[in-house]
Structure formats: C-alpha cells, structure tokens
Amino acid sequence: MTGREREALRLAVVGVGARSSIAQHAVDSGRGRVVAFVDPDPSAALRAERIFGHTLTGYSHQRELIEGGTPIDAAFVTSPDHTHAEIAIDLLRAGIPVYLEKPLATTLDGADEILATAAATRTPLYVGHNMRHMAVIRLMKEIIDRGEIGEVKAVWCRHFVGNGGDYYFKDWHADRTKTTGLLLQKGAHDIDIIHWLAGGYSTLVSGMGALSVYGGIRDRRENSGRLMPEWFSFENWPPTSQTGLNPVVDVEDISMMLMELDNGVLASYEQCHFTPDYWRNYTVIGTKGRLENFGDTDGGVVRVWNRRHEYSPHGDAEYPIRGDASGHDDADERTVNEFLDFLEHGTPTVTSPLASRNAVAAGIAATHSLRSGSVPIRIRPAGAATADPGTGGPSGRIPGSAADIR
C-alpha cells in the first residue's frame, strides 16, 4: 500500500444498509473514495448515491465485484451479520483487504474460517469494534493502566438498550437464523470491552434470558427494502405499543451472562431492550479500588473509589468524558482512520480479529446456555490456524494485520 499512500484508496461498500455510511469517514478524510457497492436490493443504487453523493458501479454479489474489473484497494463489509463469513472469505481469497463490521460472524466455525483465510492469504483483515475507540472506554482503560484501582478482578456491565424495539425487532436482527441472538449481535461490543479491560478472554460462560415483551406484540410487517431510520422515533413508547415488528421475532429482549476469564477475572453482562434510557454502565473492581461510569458520552463522568469509607456518591476522583457527543460517531471516525493507517502504514491497531473471534465465541456460548437451562458452557479456544495474524502464526507476521492488544 505504500506506493499509493498519497492517492485516495479505491473502496467498495458491501451491503448498503444503515451502517454503510461509516465508509464516508474515509472519504471525508481525503484518504479514500467509494467507487463501487454490492447489494442485491434493487433500491440500493439510490441509497448508495444518496449516502456517497455520486453514482457508483453496482453489483448484486461480491463475486461479481471480484470478477467485474473495478479496481478495488479495500472493501467495507456492512451487510447483515449472517452474510459476513461468506463475503469476507471471498474478498480475502481475492486479496482484497477487508473492514468487517462487527460481529465477525454468527457462528464460531465461520469466525474461525475468516481468521484462517486471512492468515493463509496474508490479506489484511480489520474488524470494526469501534467501542475500543469510544471516549468512555479509553478513559476507563487509561485509569486501569495507571493502576488507580489495582489489578482488575471483576467487571460488570449493564446495557440499557432503550432503542431496542426500533433497532433490533423490526428487521432481520429479530430472527435468530440471521443473528444467533442479541447476546452475540449486540453483546459482542461489550464482551470485547470486558475482555479488553480485564486483560483476558472468557473460557466458561452461562446465560439466562427471555423474550419478555416484543414476543407478545402481534403487529408485524415485512420491512425488507426499508432501513431503521425510516421507522425510528422516540414516540414509539411504551414498548408494548410498538408496531411493525419483523414477521419472525425469536431472539431474547432481555438477557444476561456470567463469564470466567482465562486470568481468573469474573465478569457479567446484562442487556435489556425495553428500557426508557439508552446507555451502558460499567463497574470495574480491582485490588485497590473500583471505577464506574455515569453516562457514556460527552458530559458524563467516570468516578473512582480507592479509599475505604461508607457511601460516597462522587467517589475519590472524578474524570469527565470528552468525546462521542452523539453516540459513537467520534469512535467510528477513529476506527476508520485506524483501518486506513493499518492499510497504508502497517500501524498496529487497538482492535484485534482474534479478540473479535473470542467475543463471538463467548456470545454464542452464552446464547446456547440461556436456551439450554443456563447450563455452563466451556468455550472452544482458537486453534493454531486461527491465530491472530498480528501475533504471528503458522506463516509468521502478516503485514497490515491487527495486533492482539488486549
């Protein structure tokens, strides 16, 4: 890539849905230009033109893109989750570097095959775990790395998914054949962050959950051809008054999981898709104190307690969160810039394909557990063929691959 450092990278977008606009950050930076898209939907061409501001060369399948003769330097894969494995593997085999929206895949076999393909072809793979670039997460990681709470021993995360009815129950997200479940689809973000903050990966998990609210709503419609912004509204409240749910709704709207990590850290993650508010609350407990965030965007704070006392609402130290004023837009931009740095210069990355694989593994295992009487499930470790290219592997270091930075 060094020979093209001063030229805009020629980019393809595979899947012109709600997340495809993330590629616009590459355009805005002046480092990339979107020249092609892949989407089987006949209306995708109009959406692509609306998002990227000009007419693109369109294809209905990734293999048509590969064989079509349009020169491509990298592809952003923002298609539905169950298509990730096939698309990423085809692109990697064709030598096209891939930015793959999380989750890596919806099956562990699919995730492992993606990593094995990246290693075998020596083609750069980057997974868009943008939460590692969120201001609140970076701040918590800095506090931990400074030693303010000592050695991490426990991590708890509560995720209030206040927009869950609009985001996840009116299209393919609600169908477990396309997501496995929301502990994977939505939870992969937070599982990855729990692993990162704790410095380890889950080895044993158990889960519990239910379809408590949205399963009882009978107002259903087929929303294919429409995107989430077309039906989203804060007026869609209370949750029981939602309309236009996906014809298939068989994923849990409330779920939780317990995790034992390979370094002895214990963790928990809970998500609820019918809360009125939308944010994440982390508590990290170490040998010398604990931290907790209040708010997860600009204007919120992270508080630290590291002296012994009774109830103290403001803690012993308080750090403002600066960044991500409107959700994770800032983090998206930082993630795309990291991907471009990694392509052009081989710069080590904060995200990691292996970490993404291990988040997928934990989410899938927890989903199987909650649907099997909450039986604990031991997670299959990554094999040698799926070793993170950035840490070496059967064929050694692969230029441009993300490092396994926990």
C-alpha positions as CSV (number, residue, x, y, z in Angstrom):
1,M,0.0,0.0,0.0
2,T,2.9,2.4,0.5
3,G,3.0,3.1,-3.2
4,R,-0.5,4.5,-3.1
5,E,-0.2,6.5,0.2
6,R,-0.9,9.8,-1.4
7,E,-3.7,8.6,-3.6
8,A,-7.2,8.0,-2.4
9,L,-7.8,4.4,-1.8
10,R,-10.5,2.9,-4.1
11,L,-13.2,1.5,-1.8
12,A,-16.1,-0.8,-2.2
13,V,-19.1,-1.0,0.2
14,V,-20.7,-4.4,0.5
15,G,-24.2,-4.0,2.0
16,V,-25.7,-0.6,1.6
17,G,-27.7,-0.5,4.8
18,A,-27.8,1.7,7.9
19,R,-24.1,1.1,8.8
20,S,-22.7,1.6,5.3
21,S,-22.3,5.3,5.8
22,I,-19.3,4.5,8.1
23,A,-17.2,4.4,4.8
24,Q,-17.9,8.1,4.4
25,H,-15.4,8.8,7.1
26,A,-12.7,7.5,4.8
27,V,-14.0,9.9,2.1
28,D,-14.2,12.8,4.5
29,S,-10.6,12.2,5.5
30,G,-9.4,12.6,1.9
31,R,-7.8,9.1,2.1
32,G,-10.4,7.1,0.3
33,R,-13.2,7.3,-2.3
34,V,-16.1,4.9,-2.7
35,V,-16.2,3.6,-6.3
36,A,-18.4,0.5,-6.1
37,F,-21.1,-1.1,-4.0
38,V,-22.5,-4.6,-3.6
39,D,-26.2,-5.2,-2.6
40,P,-28.9,-7.4,-4.1
41,D,-31.6,-4.9,-3.3
42,P,-32.7,-3.0,-6.5
43,S,-33.1,0.2,-4.4
44,A,-29.5,0.0,-3.2
45,A,-28.2,2.1,-6.1
46,L,-30.3,5.1,-5.0
47,R,-29.3,4.6,-1.4
48,A,-25.6,4.5,-2.3
49,E,-25.9,7.6,-4.4
50,R,-27.7,9.4,-1.5
51,I,-25.1,8.3,1.0
52,F,-22.0,8.9,-1.0
53,G,-23.1,11.7,-3.3
54,H,-22.4,10.2,-6.7
55,T,-23.2,7.3,-8.9
56,L,-21.2,4.1,-8.1
57,T,-20.6,0.9,-10.1
58,G,-23.1,-1.6,-8.6
59,Y,-23.0,-5.3,-8.2
60,S,-25.5,-7.8,-6.7
61,H,-22.9,-10.2,-5.3
62,Q,-19.4,-9.9,-4.0
63,R,-18.1,-12.4,-6.6
64,E,-19.4,-10.1,-9.3
65,L,-17.3,-7.3,-7.8
66,I,-14.3,-9.5,-7.7
67,E,-14.7,-10.6,-11.3
68,G,-16.1,-7.3,-12.6
69,G,-12.9,-5.4,-13.3
70,T,-13.4,-2.5,-11.0
71,P,-10.0,-1.8,-9.3
72,I,-10.5,-2.1,-5.5
73,D,-8.0,-1.4,-2.8
74,A,-10.2,-2.3,0.2
75,A,-13.8,-3.2,1.0
76,F,-16.1,-2.2,3.8
77,V,-18.4,-5.1,4.7
78,T,-21.6,-3.7,6.3
79,S,-24.0,-6.4,5.2
80,P,-26.3,-8.4,7.6
81,D,-24.4,-10.4,10.1
82,H,-25.2,-13.9,8.7
83,T,-23.5,-12.9,5.4
84,H,-20.2,-11.8,7.0
85,A,-18.4,-15.1,6.8
86,E,-19.1,-15.8,3.1
87,I,-18.4,-12.3,1.9
88,A,-15.2,-11.7,4.0
89,I,-13.8,-15.1,2.9
90,D,-14.5,-14.4,-0.8
91,L,-12.8,-11.0,-0.6
92,L,-9.8,-12.2,1.4
93,R,-9.2,-15.0,-1.0
94,A,-9.3,-12.4,-3.8
95,G,-6.6,-10.4,-2.0
96,I,-8.9,-7.5,-1.1
97,P,-8.3,-6.0,2.4
98,V,-11.5,-6.1,4.5
99,Y,-13.0,-3.7,7.0
100,L,-15.6,-6.1,8.5
101,E,-18.4,-4.6,10.7
102,K,-18.8,-6.5,14.0
103,P,-19.7,-9.2,14.8
104,L,-17.1,-11.1,13.0
105,A,-19.6,-13.9,12.2
106,T,-22.7,-15.5,13.6
107,T,-21.1,-19.0,14.0
108,L,-17.8,-19.9,15.6
109,D,-16.9,-22.0,12.6
110,G,-17.5,-19.0,10.4
111,A,-15.4,-16.8,12.6
112,D,-12.5,-19.3,12.6
113,E,-12.6,-19.7,8.8
114,I,-12.4,-16.0,8.3
115,L,-9.3,-15.8,10.5
116,A,-7.7,-18.8,8.9
117,T,-8.4,-17.3,5.4
118,A,-6.8,-14.0,6.4
119,A,-3.7,-15.9,7.7
120,A,-3.4,-18.2,4.7
121,T,-3.8,-15.4,2.1
122,R,-1.9,-12.8,4.1
123,T,-4.7,-10.3,3.3
124,P,-5.4,-7.6,5.8
125,L,-8.5,-8.1,8.0
126,Y,-9.8,-5.4,10.3
127,V,-13.0,-5.8,12.5
128,G,-14.9,-2.7,13.3
129,H,-15.1,-2.9,17.1
130,N,-15.5,0.8,17.4
131,M,-16.2,0.7,21.2
132,R,-12.4,0.4,21.8
133,H,-12.2,3.9,20.5
134,M,-15.1,5.4,22.5
135,A,-14.1,8.1,24.8
136,V,-15.6,6.5,27.9
137,I,-13.9,3.2,27.2
138,R,-10.5,4.8,26.5
139,L,-10.8,6.8,29.7
140,M,-11.6,3.6,31.8
141,K,-8.7,1.8,30.2
142,E,-6.3,4.7,31.0
143,I,-7.4,4.6,34.6
144,I,-6.9,0.9,34.8
145,D,-3.5,1.1,33.1
146,R,-2.4,3.8,35.5
147,G,-3.0,1.4,38.4
148,E,-5.6,3.6,40.2
149,I,-7.8,0.6,41.1
150,G,-5.0,-2.1,41.2
151,E,-5.3,-5.4,39.5
152,V,-8.7,-6.0,37.8
153,K,-10.6,-8.8,39.4
154,A,-14.2,-8.2,38.3
155,V,-16.1,-6.4,35.5
156,W,-19.8,-5.8,35.5
157,C,-21.7,-4.2,32.6
158,R,-25.4,-3.2,32.4
159,H,-26.6,-2.2,29.0
160,F,-29.9,-0.3,28.8
161,V,-30.9,-0.6,25.1
162,G,-33.6,2.0,25.2
163,N,-34.0,2.0,21.4
164,G,-34.0,-1.8,21.2
165,G,-37.6,-2.1,19.8
166,D,-36.7,0.1,16.8
167,Y,-33.1,-1.1,16.3
168,Y,-33.5,-4.8,16.7
169,F,-37.0,-6.1,16.4
170,K,-38.3,-4.7,13.1
171,D,-35.9,-6.3,10.7
172,W,-33.5,-9.3,10.3
173,H,-32.0,-8.7,13.8
174,A,-35.1,-10.3,15.3
175,D,-34.5,-13.6,13.5
176,R,-32.1,-15.9,15.3
177,T,-31.2,-17.6,11.9
178,K,-29.6,-14.3,10.9
179,T,-28.1,-13.2,14.3
180,T,-27.9,-16.3,16.6
181,G,-29.1,-13.9,19.3
182,L,-28.6,-10.4,20.6
183,L,-26.1,-11.5,23.2
184,L,-23.9,-12.1,20.1
185,Q,-25.2,-9.4,17.8
186,K,-25.4,-6.6,20.3
187,G,-23.4,-8.0,23.1
188,A,-20.2,-8.7,21.0
189,H,-19.3,-5.0,21.6
190,D,-19.4,-5.2,25.3
191,I,-18.0,-8.7,25.6
192,D,-15.0,-7.4,23.7
193,I,-14.6,-4.4,26.0
194,I,-15.0,-6.6,29.1
195,H,-12.2,-8.8,27.8
196,W,-10.0,-5.7,27.0
197,L,-10.5,-4.1,30.3
198,A,-9.9,-7.3,32.2
199,G,-6.9,-8.4,30.1
200,G,-8.2,-11.9,29.4
201,Y,-10.7,-14.0,27.4
202,S,-13.8,-15.9,28.5
203,T,-13.3,-19.7,29.0
204,L,-16.6,-20.6,30.8
205,V,-19.9,-18.9,30.4
206,S,-23.6,-19.3,31.4
207,G,-26.6,-17.3,30.3
208,M,-30.2,-16.6,31.1
209,G,-32.8,-14.7,29.1
210,A,-36.3,-14.4,27.8
211,L,-38.5,-12.8,25.1
212,S,-40.4,-10.9,27.7
213,V,-42.1,-8.0,25.8
214,Y,-41.8,-8.0,22.0
215,G,-42.9,-11.6,21.5
216,G,-46.4,-10.6,22.6
217,I,-46.8,-7.9,20.0
218,R,-48.8,-9.2,17.0
219,D,-48.5,-6.1,14.8
220,R,-46.0,-7.4,12.2
221,R,-44.9,-6.4,8.7
222,E,-42.2,-7.2,6.2
223,N,-39.7,-4.3,6.3
224,S,-37.2,-5.5,3.7
225,G,-36.3,-2.6,1.4
226,R,-36.7,-0.2,4.3
227,L,-33.9,0.9,6.8
228,M,-34.1,1.6,10.5
229,P,-34.1,5.4,10.2
230,E,-37.4,5.2,8.3
231,W,-39.3,3.8,11.3
232,F,-37.3,5.0,14.3
233,S,-39.0,7.5,16.6
234,F,-38.8,8.4,20.3
235,E,-42.6,8.5,20.1
236,N,-42.6,4.7,19.8
237,W,-43.3,4.3,23.5
238,P,-44.1,2.4,25.7
239,P,-42.5,-0.8,24.3
240,T,-45.8,-2.6,24.3
241,S,-47.2,-0.1,21.8
242,Q,-44.6,-0.8,19.2
243,T,-45.9,-1.7,15.7
244,G,-44.5,-3.1,12.5
245,L,-42.3,-5.8,14.2
246,N,-40.5,-8.3,12.0
247,P,-42.6,-11.3,11.0
248,V,-40.1,-13.5,12.8
249,V,-39.3,-12.5,16.4
250,D,-37.4,-15.2,18.2
251,V,-34.5,-13.6,19.9
252,E,-34.5,-12.6,23.5
253,D,-35.2,-9.0,24.5
254,I,-33.7,-9.4,28.0
255,S,-30.6,-11.5,28.6
256,M,-27.6,-11.8,30.8
257,M,-24.4,-13.8,31.1
258,L,-21.7,-14.7,33.6
259,M,-18.1,-15.2,32.4
260,E,-15.0,-16.7,33.9
261,L,-11.9,-15.5,32.1
262,D,-8.6,-17.3,31.5
263,N,-6.8,-15.0,34.0
264,G,-9.3,-15.6,36.8
265,V,-11.3,-12.4,36.4
266,L,-15.1,-12.9,36.8
267,A,-17.5,-10.8,34.7
268,S,-21.1,-10.2,34.0
269,Y,-23.1,-8.6,31.2
270,E,-26.8,-7.7,31.1
271,Q,-28.8,-6.2,28.3
272,C,-32.5,-5.1,28.2
273,H,-34.2,-3.9,25.0
274,F,-37.2,-2.2,26.5
275,T,-35.7,0.4,28.9
276,P,-36.6,4.1,28.5
277,D,-33.0,5.2,28.5
278,Y,-30.1,4.1,26.3
279,W,-26.6,3.8,27.7
280,R,-24.0,1.4,29.2
281,N,-22.9,1.3,32.8
282,Y,-19.6,-0.4,33.6
283,T,-18.2,-1.2,37.0
284,V,-14.6,-2.5,37.2
285,I,-13.3,-3.7,40.6
286,G,-9.6,-4.1,41.3
287,T,-7.4,-5.0,44.3
288,K,-7.1,-1.3,45.2
289,G,-10.4,0.2,44.3
290,R,-13.2,0.4,41.7
291,L,-14.4,2.6,38.8
292,E,-17.8,3.3,37.4
293,N,-19.1,5.4,34.5
294,F,-22.2,7.6,34.7
295,G,-23.2,8.4,31.2
296,D,-21.2,7.0,28.3
297,T,-20.9,10.1,26.0
298,D,-19.6,13.6,26.3
299,G,-20.8,15.2,29.5
300,G,-20.7,12.0,31.5
301,V,-18.1,11.1,34.1
302,V,-16.0,8.1,35.3
303,R,-15.7,8.0,39.1
304,V,-13.0,6.1,41.1
305,W,-13.3,4.9,44.6
306,N,-9.9,3.9,46.1
307,R,-10.1,4.8,49.8
308,R,-12.1,3.0,52.4
309,H,-15.3,4.7,53.6
310,E,-19.0,4.5,53.7
311,Y,-21.3,5.5,50.8
312,S,-19.7,8.3,48.8
313,P,-21.7,9.2,45.7
314,H,-18.9,11.2,44.0
315,G,-16.0,8.9,44.8
316,D,-12.4,9.8,45.5
317,A,-11.7,11.0,42.0
318,E,-13.9,12.1,39.0
319,Y,-12.9,12.3,35.4
320,P,-15.0,13.9,32.7
321,I,-15.8,12.0,29.5
322,R,-14.9,14.2,26.5
323,G,-15.9,12.9,23.1
324,D,-18.7,11.0,21.4
325,A,-21.3,13.7,21.8
326,S,-23.9,11.9,19.8
327,G,-23.5,8.2,20.3
328,H,-20.3,6.7,18.8
329,D,-19.8,8.9,15.8
330,D,-16.3,10.1,17.0
331,A,-15.4,6.4,17.7
332,D,-16.5,5.5,14.2
333,E,-14.2,8.1,12.7
334,R,-11.2,7.0,14.8
335,T,-11.9,3.3,13.9
336,V,-11.9,4.1,10.2
337,N,-8.8,6.1,10.5
338,E,-7.1,3.3,12.3
339,F,-8.1,0.9,9.5
340,L,-6.6,3.3,6.9
341,D,-3.4,3.7,8.9
342,F,-3.2,-0.1,9.2
343,L,-3.6,-0.5,5.4
344,E,-1.2,2.3,4.4
345,H,1.5,2.0,7.0
346,G,1.0,-1.3,8.8
347,T,0.4,0.6,12.0
348,P,-0.5,-1.6,15.0
349,T,-4.2,-1.4,15.9
350,V,-6.2,-1.3,19.1
351,T,-8.8,-3.7,17.7
352,S,-8.0,-7.3,17.0
353,P,-9.5,-10.0,14.8
354,L,-8.7,-12.7,17.5
355,A,-10.3,-10.6,20.2
356,S,-13.4,-10.3,17.9
357,R,-13.4,-14.0,17.4
358,N,-13.3,-14.6,21.2
359,A,-16.1,-12.1,21.8
360,V,-18.2,-14.1,19.2
361,A,-17.3,-17.3,20.9
362,A,-18.5,-16.0,24.3
363,G,-21.7,-14.6,22.9
364,I,-22.6,-17.8,21.1
365,A,-21.8,-20.0,24.1
366,A,-23.9,-17.8,26.4
367,T,-26.8,-17.9,23.9
368,H,-26.7,-21.7,23.8
369,S,-26.5,-21.7,27.6
370,L,-29.6,-19.5,28.1
371,R,-31.6,-21.7,25.7
372,S,-30.4,-24.9,27.4
373,G,-31.4,-24.2,31.0
374,S,-28.5,-22.0,31.8
375,V,-26.0,-24.8,31.8
376,P,-22.4,-23.6,31.9
377,I,-20.6,-23.9,28.6
378,R,-16.8,-24.1,28.1
379,I,-15.6,-22.1,25.1
380,R,-13.6,-23.7,22.3
381,P,-10.2,-22.0,22.1
382,A,-8.8,-20.7,18.9
383,G,-6.6,-23.1,17.1
384,A,-3.2,-22.5,15.5
385,A,-4.8,-21.9,12.1
386,T,-6.9,-19.1,13.5
387,A,-4.2,-17.4,15.4
388,D,-4.4,-13.6,15.2
389,P,-2.1,-12.7,12.2
390,G,-0.8,-9.8,14.2
391,T,0.8,-12.0,16.8
392,G,2.4,-14.3,14.3
393,G,1.0,-17.7,13.4
394,P,1.8,-20.6,11.1
395,S,3.2,-18.2,8.5
396,G,4.6,-15.5,10.7
397,R,3.6,-11.9,10.8
398,I,1.3,-10.7,8.1
399,P,1.9,-7.0,7.1
400,G,-1.1,-4.8,8.0
401,S,-2.8,-7.2,10.3
402,A,-4.2,-6.0,13.6
403,A,-2.3,-6.9,16.7
404,D,-3.8,-8.8,19.5
405,I,-3.7,-6.0,22.0
406,R,-5.9,-6.9,24.9
